[in-house]
Amino acid sequence: MFLSVFDMFKVGVGPSSSHTMGPMVAAARFLDLLRASPFHAAGLRGSLHGSLAFTGVGHATDRATILGLAGFQPATYDAAKAEATLAAIHETHKIQPPGLPELSFDPKKDLTFDYGPALPGHANGMILKATDAQGDVILEETYYSIGGGFVLTAGELAEAGGTKSKARADVPYPFETAAEMLDMARASGLSIAQMKLQNELKFRTKAEIDKGLSRLWEVMNACISRGMAVDGILPGGLKVRRRAKGIYDALMAERGLNMTAPHTINDWMSLYAMAVNEENAAGGQVVTAPTNGAAGVLPATIRYYLDHVPGASLSRVPDFLLTAAAIGGLCKHNASISGAECGCQAEVGSAAAMSAAGLAAVLGGTPEQVENAAEIALEHHLGMTCDPVKGLVQVPCIERNGLGAIKAVSAASLSMRGDGQHLVSLDACIETMRQTGHDMHEKYKETSLGGLAVNVPNC
């Protein structure tokens, strides 16, 4: 199985990889389908189903779909241009996609939220249609946003037999399980990052990989910095205050004081993660790691390593990212990284496992210690539900990323105190996450119909 580090980590826009980035990508794919079609379209329609309907407004799914149909894509998203385009569409009821004629589209009538049963393939489903001048459907496609910004058509999902990543045999180290990964590491004498790099080299040059990894950390770190510099109220109606700047200012004021408690390091880790997720909640630029809702855990762990670990080196960040991507690929391939499919254990849990593995790797851990770190971090997120208040990626999501980073660092530290031998394997932990997600009641999987979402006032 090969899933590129650049698929696992994608530059995009908040607040959700499944509910914002995915629908935008799906809409862009539909435009490609329409451009290749022999039919002449006059209008567009769409419907959102399952979790995309229940929490779509809070996740800006409608906005993302409309902007995707207008030609916007997550990696090149321009916020100012997007606002102007949306305003024009709402006023004129027309969309002008690149390479296509002007098409009729009334956002209030032509994009519907279907609160009935989810589509059969996945909790995050949407149907896009093109119509002729008489309003008859001439082209239709069903898309599933399966987590982390990944999108499959209904046909692709059926062909793949589910949301598992397609296994590939054309890379040097095509491990599909953690056990295979460790066996290959022992046989080759390579680290997990080195094996992952060899796989990446089948599709990109070393220079391209280096540039891409550098870009990923640049965007992650810039997101932390922005989040620590801005205060105010997050959008969405919950009136959640940004806290990162206040925490940062307080921590900087305490620096150098002899009275600072050792546990203050936890505040630094939470700060870095919360800064990212406040930016994400505000619709800013983030990197899926592996999703937007869990985007703060991994950057916070890297920033902790660089700023607080003696001897840390920026040159080790690529190894961190490659190792983390290998673990994230296993989580996605053998379970899920989608909150709508398996709850928040699949998002923050997977992010913590990836981060713990990356940190253990750059601290000099063996492949066995790296695998152990990932297992410890994931094991203690098992069963975590996804119950965002008002469907927003704010409560409990922002703080949850901070705690995920703390768990990741603790897991890496514990693994480094051992020799990598442990009772519960990472594979067993990932399979448990899959089974737990399957058994979890639907209302606890990103619908805002249970848990905190119904026990906390939404105003």
N, C-alpha and C positions, 0 to 999 in steps of 0.2 A: 504494500500500500504506500502510495506517495501522495502527500498533500504538501504543497510548497509552503515555505515560510511566508511567502508573499500572498498566499491565499488565506493563511491563518491570521496574519496581521495585515489589515487593509486600512489605508487612510480613508476616512469617511466623515460623515456628519451625524451629530446627535439628533434625537436622544436615544434611538434604538437601532441596532444592526438588523434585527428581524423585522421591526415594524416601520422603520424609516428607510434605511439603506436598501433592504431587500425589495420592498415595493418600488422604490425608485429604479433599481436595477431591472426588475421585472418589466416595468413600463418601457425602459430603454430597449429591452429585448423585443417587446411587442412592436415598437417602432421599426426595428430591423426587419421583423417578420412582415410588417405592412409595406415597407419599402420594396421587399422582394416579391410581393403579391401582384398578380396580374389585375386584381380588382381595383377600382377607383373608389376610394373611401370619401365620405362626406362628413362623417361624424365619429365620435368615440364614446364608449360607455365602459363602466367598470363596476364591479361589486366586490366588497370585502367580506370575508367569512371567518368564523371561529374567533381566535384571539385577535386577529387583525380588525375585526368588527368591535369586539367588546372593549378593547383598550386602544382602539385606533386613534380616537381624537386626542387622548393624552400623549400618545406616541407620535403625533403628527403624521399618521399614515395617509390620511386624505391629502394633505399638502404634498407629501413625498410622491404619491402616485401622480398627482396632477403635474408636479414639476418634472417627474420622469417622462410623462407624455409630452411635455414641452421641450424635452431634450436635455434636461439636467442630469448629471451623474455625480455620485458621492465623492469621487476622488478629485473632481474639479469644481466642486460646488462653490458658487459665488453668492453669498447671502444677500447682498444688496440687489443684485440682478434678479435673484429669485423673488424677492418681495415685489419688485416692479412687475415681473412677469405674472405673478399670482393676481395682483391687483387688476392688471389688464384682462386676464381671463375671466375674473369675476364680473368685470364691467361689460365686456364684449360678448361673452359666452363663445369665444373662439380660441382655438389653440393653433399655433403655427410651429409644428415640429420641423427641425432641420431636414431638408431633402424631401418634404412632403407638402401638399397643398394645405391651405388653411382649412381646419376641420372644426365643425360645431361641437361645443362641449359646455354644458351648463353644470358647474360643480354641484349645485343643489339638487339637480335632477338626474344627472348622468353618472354620478358616483354614489352608490348606495351601500349602506351598512346592513348586512344580513345577520341578524341575531339568532337565527335558527341553528340547526345542527351544523357542525364544521364540515368542510369538504372531506372526502374519504382519505385523502393522502396524508394530510398533516394538519395540525391545529392552526397554522398560519397559511390560509389559502386566499387566492384572489382570482377573479375572472375578468379578462379584458376583451373588449369587442370593438370591431369597426363596423360602421353601418354605411349604407348607400344613401342616395338623396331621398329615398322614400322611407328611410329609417329601418330598413331590413338589415339583419346581421349578415355580413359578407365574410367576416374573419373573426375567429374566436380562439382564445388560448387560456388555459388554466395554469397558474403559477403557484408554487409553494415556496415560501421564505423559510428555510429550514434551520436558520440560526447563523450568526456571525456574518450576515450579508450574503450567504450562499442562497442561490435560487435555482430551482428545478421546475421544468414543465411537468404536467401530469404524465406525459409520455416518458420523459427522462426518469421520473420517479419510479414508474412501473418497470422500466427496463433495468434499473439498478436494483429492483427488488426491495426498495426502502431507501432510507436516508443515509445509508452507509456510503463512504467514499469508495469509488471504484478502485479495486486492487490493481496495481501495476507491477509488471515483472521486468520493466525496462530500466530499472535503476539498480545500482550496485547493492543496496541494502534495503530491500522492500519489506521491512518488518511490519506485520499486522498486529502484533501483540507486544507487550512489554517483555515477555519471556523470549520471544524471537529477537527482540532488540538486544537484550543482554547476551544471548547466545552469539549473535553476530559481533557484538563488541568484544567478547572474549576471543572469538576466532580470529578477528582482524587486528586486535590490539589497539583499536581506535576508540576514541571517546564518542559519546552520543552526538555531540556537535560535529565532530569530524565525519561521522557516517552521514549525518544529515547534509553536510556540505557536499560530500561526494554525490549524493543524490541530486542536489540542486544543480551541480555542475553539468548534469546531463541536459539541462535546458537553458542555462545562462552561463556567461563567462564569469570568472572570478571577479573581474572589475565590476560587472553589472551587479553581482551579488553584494559586494562590498558597498557599492553606492546605494543599493536598495536598503540594506540593513542600516546604513548610516542615516538615510532619510527617515526610516521608521522611528529610530530613537530621537532624531531631531524633532519630529512632530510630537511624539510622546512628551518629551522634555519641555517643549514650548507650551504644550497644553498645561502641564504642571505650573509653569511660570505664570501663564495668563490667569489660571485659577487662583493663584496666591495673591494676585494683584488687584482683583476685582471684588467688590462687595455689592450689596443690593438684594433684591427679591427675585427669585427664580420665576419664570413664566409658568402658567398653567392653572393658577387659581388657588393653590394651596397656601400661597404666601410664605413659602419656605425661604428663610434667609440664607444667603451664602455665608458660610462660616470659615472657609479656608483662610481668607485674608486676616480675619481677626485672630485665628489660631497662630498664623505665621508671625504676625506682629507681636503677639504675646511671647512666643518662643524666642524670637530675636531679642526681645527686651530682657529675657531671663538668661541669655547666653553669657557665660563667664561668671555667673553667680555661683558661689560655693554651695548654696542651698538647693540647687536643682536636684530633684529625685531621679534615680536611675530609670524609673519607669517612664520618664518623660520621652524616651526614645520612641515609645509607642505613639505618642502624640505626633512626632515627626512623620512616622509611617502613615498614620491616619490622615495627616495634613496633605501629604503628596497624593494619596488616593482620592481624598475628597475634593481636592482641587480639580482633578481630572473629571470626576463625575459631576461636579457642579457645572463645569464647562459643557459636558455632554448634555446635561439636563437643560442647559440654555441653548442647545442646538449648535454648539461650536464644533470645531474640527477635532476629531479624536482618531485613535487607531483601535480597531477591533482587537481585543486581546483576551479571550477570543471573540467577545461580543462588545457592544457599546455599553450595555448594562453592567458589565464586569471590566470595563476598560481601565479602571484605576489601579487594580491590584498589581499588575505586572510593572507598569512604569514606576509605581511607588516602591516596589521591591528593588528595582534597578537603582533608583535615586537613593534609597537607603544604603545600598552597597557602595555607590560612588561617594556619597557625602559622609558616611559614618563608619565605614569599615577600613581600618588601617591597611595600607598596601593595595587598595582597590585601584583598578586601572580601566580607563575608558576603552582600551584596546580589547578588553574581555567582553564587552557588551555584545558583539556579534555571537560569541559562543553562548552567552545567556539566551539570546533570541532564538538561535538554532536549536538549542536543547529544549527550550520551552515549546517551540513549534512541534518538535517531535512528540512531546507528551500531549500537546493539544490535539495533534492528529490522531493519536490513539483514543483519546476521549471522544472525539467526533466520530471516528470510524466504528468504534465498538459500543457507543452509547449515544450521547447527544451533547451539543453545546447550546441547545435551545431551551429557554425558560418555558416556552409554551408547550414543549414536548416533555421535559423532565423536571421542571421547576428550577429554582435558583441554584440547586446543587450542580446543575449542568453548566451554569454560567460562572458564578463566583467560585464554586467548588473546583471547576476545571481551571479557572484562572489561577487559583491558589496553588493547585498541583503543578501547573506550568511554571509559576513563579518560584516555587520551592525547588523544583528541579533545576531551573536556570541558576538560582543562587548557589545551590550545592555544587553545581558544575564550576562556576567561577571561583568558588572557595577551594577548589582542588579535589572535589569529591570523585570517587570512582563511579563507573556506571551503576554499580549496585547501590551506592549511597544516593545517587541521583534518583534512581527508581524508588528507593525507600522514602526519600523526601517527598516525592510526588504522591506516594501512597498515603503518607501521614496527613498531608494537607487535604487530600480529597476525602479520606475516611471521616474526617471530623466536620465535613459539610454535608454528609449523606442525609437525605430526608428534608433538606431545606426547601421550603416552598417559595413560589413566586407570587406574591400578593401585593403588588404596588397600589398604594392609596391613590384613588382617582385615576388609575391607569397611567400615572406619571412615573418616570424613572428617577424618583426623588426619595420617597420614604417607602421602604427602609433602604433603598438601593445605595444611596450615597454613603451612609455610614457603614453599610455592609461591605463595601469595597475596602474601607479602612481596616476593618476587622479581618478581612480576607488577606490583606497584606501582612498583618501581624501574625496570623496563622502560618502564612507561607514562610516567613522568616524563622518562626519557631520550629516549623517542620524541618527546614533545611539544617538548622542548628542541631536538632535532635539526631538527624541522620548522620551528621558529621561526627557525633559522639560515638557512633557505632561502626560496625564493619560492613553494613549493607544487608546483613542477614536479618530477616524478620518473618513473622508468622503470616500476615495477610499480604498477598501480592498486589501490585498495582492492577493487574488484570482482574483479580477477584473484586477489587474495589470498584473498578469501572463497570464490571458486569452487575454489581450490586446497585450502582447508580442507575443503570438501565432498567433493572427490574423494579426498583423503587419508583422511578419515574413512570413506568407503565402502570403500577398499582396506585399511584397518587391520584386522588380525586381531581377531576378536571377543574373544579373551581379554584384549586390552589396552583394552577399552571397558567399564570399571566392572563387571567380573565378579570381580575379585580372583583370576583364574586364571593370571595372567602377570605379568612384570616384578617390581617391588619386592615385590609381594604374595606371591610364592612364593620370593623370595630373602632375605627378612628373617624371622627367627623371630617367630612370632605370640604369644610369651609373654615 
